[in-house]
């Protein structure tokens, strides 16, 4: 783990390309489409200003820009920002002008003024940091009085699901017994459960507004196992969408998507 509890920076050269490959896979598309539909279900359809922390790949920012939002992408990784820049340069000028790229890890947001933003996205970010309070503190400074924070993070309640469904029984047993993934193919990160994040967010005036699960039935699959037939894929996406919106299914999804709003 890196300085100040940053797990991304020491491995950025490997993580950035791996994330880009995943984002372009079928499973990555499932994740992106689910999160996007969940965001648009909750976010008001206005020309607001969204801050996408750790959004250097640019996919979420471009989606929001197409919906009329202005987006500031904050990312500390120059390589990720370069990926985003190359994608944005292919867009028509009116759309590209809605996206601004800023080198920032999201714990300060110094380039943004107080109360100028409508939402902050913390998607697949908090798991790389031991201390998450600076993110909520920075968000509370830059957000308007009626604003939202969207958090996407790994779900500790599903810690054994992937390995068990892939028939890696010893790893699943270790996960159940010790609360972490043994011999994981993934970078060791911090697991911030939903209740802990709600408590931290409450310190800065945020309360839960909506909650979803992401990848209930597909997380254990390989990319080649996901249907490529459009009709079959559409059925899978609708199944995942419904499961992610209701218990008990969303409680065992690989990721939890928590939207918080400012207010009592």
FENZI-V742827 format. One record per helix or strand of 2 or more residues. SS is the DSSP state (~ for helix, > for strand). FROM is the first residue (numbers start at 1). TO is the last residue. If there is no record, write none. Layout:
SS,FROM,TO  SS,FROM,TO
//
This chain:
~,3,5  ~,9,24  ~,26,42  >,49,53  ~,59,66  >,70,74  ~,78,88  ~,93,96  >,99,102  >,117,123  ~,126,128  ~,133,142  >,143,154  ~,156,158  ~,161,165  ~,169,178  ~,194,203  >,206,214  ~,223,225  ~,230,243  ~,249,252  >,255,262
//
